[in-house]
C-alpha cells in the first residue's frame, strides 16, 4: 500500500491515500493493481478505472469515455429535490447520475433521461433502467416522447459549459479522457443553455421548473437565457460544493 501511495503522490494525486485504498480493493491480483496504478499515474480518471463514481450517496456506473459526475452537481439534485415533482427529465444525462439521485430523493417518479452520445446512453441505461426510468438517445429534446410535452415537473440539465478556448486548460484526465461533447459549451460556454431554454417552456408542466448547472461567473448569462425563454430565473450557489445552478419557473 505504501508503494502505491508514493506512486500516486508523485503523480500529483491529491487524495493519494484514498485512491490507493480504492484501487487496492478493486484489484484482484498484484499484477492487476500495478496495471491500475500505472494507468492512474498516466492520467486516466480514477472513476473510469474503478468503473463507478460516488454521487449523492449512490454508486454510479461510469464507463471509460463517459463524463464523470462531479460532487458540485449534487447541488443540482438538492435544488430540484427541494422543489418536488413527479415527472423528471435528466437532459444531457451522461451516466444518468442526476436523474438516479433525484428519483431516489423524490420517491415515486416517472424518470426520463437523454443524451446525444451513444456511449453515455449505454452507460446511463445501466444506471437509470434499474431505477425504473427510460433513457433516450438524441440531441436535447428531440428523442423525448411526445407525451412529455407540457408534463415535466423537473427538467434538470448538466449541459457542457466550458468555453471552447478553455478546454485546453482543463486537467488532462478530463480533457483527454472525457468526451468533447460533454465539455464544450461554445464560445462563452452557454451555447447549449440557450438551446435548452429556448424550448424548455414547451415541455414544462404548470408549476414546473428548469434547473441548469453553470459556472459561477457564467450564471448571469445563463440566467439571461432563462429570461429570454420566458422563465423567471434565480441563482443558487454552494460554497461547500463549489456549485452553481440557475433555477427557473414559467412566468
C-alpha positions in Angstrom: 0.0 0.0 0.0 2.8 2.4 0.9 4.4 2.0 -2.5 1.1 2.6 -4.2 0.5 5.8 -2.2 4.0 7.0 -3.1 3.5 6.5 -6.8 0.2 8.3 -6.7 1.6 11.2 -4.7 4.5 11.6 -7.2 2.0 11.8 -10.0 0.2 14.6 -8.2 -2.9 12.8 -6.9 -4.2 15.0 -4.1 -6.0 12.2 -2.3 -3.4 9.5 -2.8 -4.3 7.6 0.3 -7.9 7.3 -0.6 -7.2 6.4 -4.2 -4.6 3.8 -3.1 -7.2 2.1 -0.9 -9.9 2.1 -3.7 -7.5 0.8 -6.3 -6.2 -1.9 -3.9 -9.8 -3.0 -3.2 -10.6 -3.1 -6.9 -7.6 -5.2 -7.9 -7.9 -9.0 -7.8 -4.1 -9.6 -8.1 -0.9 -7.7 -7.6 -0.4 -7.5 -11.3 -3.9 -6.0 -11.8 -3.1 -3.5 -9.0 0.1 -2.5 -10.7 -1.8 -2.0 -14.0 -4.4 0.1 -12.4 -1.9 2.3 -10.7 0.2 2.7 -13.9 -2.9 3.8 -15.8 -3.9 6.2 -13.0 -0.4 7.7 -12.9 -0.7 8.1 -16.7 -3.8 10.3 -16.2 -6.8 8.1 -16.5 -9.7 9.2 -14.3 -10.0 7.1 -11.1 -13.7 6.6 -11.8 -13.0 5.1 -15.2 -10.5 2.6 -13.6 -12.9 1.7 -10.8 -16.0 1.5 -13.1 -18.0 3.7 -10.7 -18.3 7.1 -9.1 -19.8 8.1 -5.7 -22.5 10.6 -6.3 -25.1 11.9 -3.8 -24.8 8.7 -1.8 -25.1 6.4 -4.8 -22.6 4.3 -6.6 -23.0 5.2 -10.2 -21.6 3.1 -13.0 -19.2 5.1 -15.2 -17.8 3.5 -18.3 -14.5 4.7 -20.0 -15.1 7.6 -22.2 -18.2 8.8 -20.3 -18.4 12.1 -18.4 -17.6 11.6 -14.7 -20.3 13.1 -12.3 -18.8 15.8 -10.1 -19.6 16.4 -6.5 -20.6 20.0 -7.3 -23.5 18.6 -9.4 -25.1 17.4 -6.1 -26.3 21.0 -5.8 -28.5 20.4 -8.9 -30.0 17.4 -7.3 -30.6 19.2 -3.9 -32.2 22.2 -5.5 -34.6 20.0 -7.7 -35.5 17.7 -4.8 -36.5 20.8 -2.7 -39.0 21.8 -5.3 -40.6 18.4 -5.7 -42.3 16.8 -8.6 -43.3 13.5 -10.2 -42.2 13.7 -13.9 -38.5 14.2 -14.1 -36.3 14.6 -17.2 -32.5 14.5 -17.0 -31.2 16.2 -20.1 -27.6 15.8 -21.2 -27.6 13.0 -18.7 -24.2 11.4 -19.2 -24.1 8.5 -16.8 -27.6 9.3 -15.6 -26.3 10.2 -12.1 -28.5 13.2 -11.7 -31.7 11.5 -12.6 -31.0 8.5 -10.5 -30.1 10.5 -7.4 -33.1 12.8 -7.9 -35.6 9.9 -8.3 -34.2 8.3 -5.2 -34.7 11.6 -3.3 -38.2 12.2 -4.5 -39.6 8.7 -4.2 -42.0 7.5 -6.9 -41.3 9.3 -10.2 -41.6 9.0 -13.9 -37.9 9.4 -14.9 -36.6 10.0 -18.4 -33.0 10.7 -19.4 -31.5 11.7 -22.7 -28.0 12.2 -24.2 -26.6 12.6 -27.7 -23.6 10.4 -27.0 -24.2 6.7 -27.7 -21.5 5.7 -25.1 -23.3 7.8 -22.4 -26.6 6.4 -23.3 -25.3 2.8 -23.0 -23.9 3.7 -19.6 -27.0 5.6 -18.4 -29.2 2.7 -19.2 -27.2 0.6 -16.7 -27.9 3.2 -14.0 -31.4 4.5 -14.9 -33.3 1.4 -16.0 -32.8 -0.4 -12.7 -34.3 2.8 -11.1 -37.4 2.4 -13.3 -36.5 5.1 -15.8 -36.1 5.3 -19.5 -33.1 6.6 -21.5 -33.4 8.1 -24.9 -30.6 8.8 -27.5 -30.5 12.1 -29.4 -30.0 15.8 -29.3 -31.6 17.6 -26.4 -35.4 17.3 -26.6 -35.5 15.6 -29.9 -35.6 12.0 -28.7 -38.1 12.6 -25.8 -41.5 11.0 -26.1 -44.1 13.5 -27.3 -46.4 12.7 -24.4 -44.0 14.5 -22.1 -44.8 17.9 -23.6 -46.4 20.1 -21.0 -46.0 17.4 -18.3 -42.4 17.8 -17.0 -42.2 18.9 -13.3 -38.4 19.0 -13.1 -36.2 19.4 -16.1 -32.6 19.0 -14.8 -29.7 19.8 -17.1 -25.9 19.4 -16.7 -25.0 20.5 -20.2 -21.5 21.3 -21.2 -20.5 24.8 -20.1 -16.7 25.1 -20.6 -15.9 27.8 -23.1 -14.2 26.2 -26.2 -10.9 28.1 -25.7 -10.7 27.0 -22.0 -10.8 23.2 -22.7 -7.1 23.2 -23.4 -6.6 24.4 -19.8 -8.6 21.7 -18.2 -6.9 18.9 -16.2 -5.7 16.1 -18.6 -7.9 13.5 -17.0 -11.0 15.5 -18.2 -9.6 17.0 -21.3 -8.1 13.7 -22.7 -10.5 11.1 -21.3 -14.0 12.6 -21.3 -16.0 13.3 -24.5 -15.6 16.7 -26.0 -19.4 16.9 -26.5 -19.8 16.7 -22.6 -17.3 19.6 -22.1 -17.5 22.1 -24.9 -20.2 24.8 -24.3 -19.2 27.1 -27.2 -17.6 30.5 -27.3 -18.9 31.7 -23.9 -19.8 28.3 -22.5 -23.6 28.7 -22.6 -24.5 27.8 -26.2 -26.3 24.6 -25.1 -28.0 26.5 -22.2 -29.5 28.9 -24.8 -30.8 26.0 -26.9 -32.3 24.3 -23.8 -34.0 27.5 -22.5 -35.4 28.3 -26.0 -37.6 25.1 -25.9 -38.0 24.3 -22.2 -41.3 26.2 -21.7 -43.0 23.8 -24.2 -42.1 20.8 -22.0 -42.7 22.1 -18.5 -45.9 21.4 -16.7 -47.7 24.3 -14.9 -45.6 25.0 -11.9 -42.7 23.1 -13.4 -39.1 24.1 -13.1 -35.9 24.1 -15.3 -32.6 23.8 -13.4 -29.2 24.1 -15.2 -25.8 23.8 -13.7 -23.4 26.5 -14.8 -20.2 28.3 -13.8 -20.4 30.9 -11.1 -19.1 33.6 -13.4 -21.4 32.5 -16.2 -24.6 32.4 -14.1 -25.8 35.8 -15.1 -25.5 34.9 -18.8 -27.3 31.6 -18.2 -30.0 33.4 -16.2 -30.5 35.8 -19.2 -31.1 32.8 -21.4 -33.8 31.7 -19.0 -35.5 35.2 -19.2 -35.3 35.1 -23.0 -37.0 31.7 -22.9 -39.9 33.0 -20.8 -38.7 31.7 -17.4 -38.2 33.7 -14.2 -34.7 32.7 -13.0 -32.9 32.7 -9.7 -29.3 31.7 -9.0 -28.3 29.2 -6.3 -24.7 28.8 -5.2 -23.0 26.5 -2.7 -19.6 27.4 -1.4 -19.2 23.9 0.2 -19.8 22.1 -3.2 -18.4 24.9 -5.4 -21.6 24.5 -7.4 -23.9 27.0 -9.1 -27.3 26.3 -10.5 -29.9 28.5 -12.2 -33.5 27.7 -11.4 -36.3 28.9 -13.5 -40.1 28.7 -13.3 -42.7 29.5 -16.0 -43.8 33.1 -15.8 
